[in-house]
Amino acid sequence: MKKIKVYDMFSIDELLAELNNQDGSISNPEKERINVLLEIKGVSVDSKPRKDGRWQGRALVDGAYKSVYGKSKEEVIFKLQKLLNGKQTPSKKKATKGEYTLHEWIDKWYALYKEAKIKPKTQEALKYNIARLKKEFPNAPLKALKGLVVQEKLLSIQQTRTREILYQTLNAALSKAEKLKLIKDNPCAAVEIPKHQYKHRNALTADEQTRFLEAIIGDKYELFFAFLLFTGLRVGEALALSYDDFRDGYVTVDKNVVDIKGVQVLQATPKTDASVRSVPVPPRVYEKIATRSGSDRVFDFTQNAVKLKIKRIFATLKIEGSLHTLRHTYATRLEEHGVPSVLTQRLMGHADIKITQKIYTDTQIDYINAQKDNIFSAFDTDLTQKTYDTSNNTAKK
């Protein structure tokens, strides 16, 4: 079968007719129909089903990709035929002179409105997200991007956190384009995607905490791990500390170390404005650090080294967790001992108390059991002067 170089002007049936004119005859029209379909530029069908069991196909329509789904590959091909027969596919459509394509605008948006405002680590993450966006969305004219296309494309991404991040990035870029009147409306305004559900991160139980502290005795990372557990600092915040940051039993947090492609970079500011804070350090830990002064780093380790070390320790102890587990444990112990959430938020350096409450605190069942009498006693009052008769479920004065 000869390939037709220009497909944009034909529907599938017209292509078959054209091929028949060129080759003289078509012995199996339905087979040739499928072959022709898959030869069209911008048309593809996945080689295997998605994780949910459905097959997926894509076609370039009006300069943007549309996805179709089916229970079988044949159903997807049928839907693609129907889609293309009802709509011509100008795959060679280009932006007119003076207008941006989607990829051009995202690059422009990053250079003009983001790069100078964000820290190196955030720059690295945003560049990665932009590269992923370009992979997912074709470089069509900016004005040709439709909300339905964005909706379909985002829903086809299985990783919910990746989907959410790409939506946020695209929405920010297109919102700026709308404000600059480069597009009439932001296509993302009509998009609805399920929110990513964050996992509640587990803290160490009291028993696990004891076993962990025993396991690190004598290790060169002992002081570092104990410091993280007893202060709740982020790893980058702790690695950035100098001896001069310790005074009068407190540590001042006002900088951060980030790892950028294997290079440790000291940032003069922490993660957020709320991250600037003073945190009390338990005497037994403070005394081991405050013996020196100066601008030298207290913990001269790399992030990769400490992450690998604690991974090995937890594996030996058969504990599920990571370096960040120590921070969660700090927040949980504070909650268990009645420290108000607003103070915990301040000590953790969270801008939003919801982060502290929903993700970082995990009151342990052992502690709840130990506090049952206190919980029950909260209702032992004379306010109602009633007793409850369980035999007949009636309240009596």
HELIX and SHEET records of a PDB file:
HELIX    1   1 ILE A   12  ASP A   23  1                                  12    
HELIX    2   2 PRO A   29  GLU A   39  1                                  11    
HELIX    3   3 LYS A   73  ASN A   85  1                                  13    
HELIX    4   4 LEU A  102  TRP A  109  1                                   8    
HELIX    5   5 TYR A  110  LYS A  114  3                                   5    
HELIX    6   6 PRO A  120  GLU A  136  1                                  17    
HELIX    7   7 LEU A  142  ALA A  144  5                                   3    
HELIX    8   8 GLY A  147  LEU A  155  1                                   9    
HELIX    9   9 THR A  160  LYS A  179  1                                  20    
HELIX   10  10 PRO A  187  ALA A  190  5                                   4    
HELIX   11  11 ALA A  206  ALA A  215  1                                  10    
HELIX   12  12 GLU A  222  THR A  231  1                                  10    
HELIX   13  13 VAL A  235  LEU A  239  1                                   5    
HELIX   14  14 TYR A  243  ASP A  245  5                                   3    
HELIX   15  15 ASP A  273  SER A  275  5                                   3    
HELIX   16  16 PRO A  283  ILE A  289  1                                   7    
HELIX   17  17 GLN A  303  LEU A  317  1                                  15    
HELIX   18  18 THR A  325  GLU A  336  1                                  12    
HELIX   19  19 SER A  341  MET A  348  1                                   8    
HELIX   20  20 ILE A  353  ILE A  355  1                                   3    
HELIX   21  21 THR A  356  TYR A  360  3                                   5    
HELIX   22  22 ILE A  365  ALA A  370  1                                   6    
HELIX   23  23 LYS A  372  SER A  377  1                                   6    
SHEET    1   A 3 SER A  44  VAL A  45  0                                        
SHEET    2   A 3 TRP A  55  VAL A  61 -1                                        
SHEET    3   A 3 ALA A  64  GLY A  70 -1                                        
SHEET    1   B 3 PHE A 246  ARG A 247  0                                        
SHEET    2   B 3 TYR A 250  VAL A 253 -1                                        
SHEET    3   B 3 ARG A 277  PRO A 280 -1                                        
SHEET    1   C 2 ASN A 256  ILE A 260  0                                        
SHEET    2   C 2 VAL A 263  GLN A 267 -1                                        
SHEET    1   D 2 THR A 387  ASP A 389  0                                        
SHEET    2   D 2 THR A 394  LYS A 396 -1                                        
END                                                                             
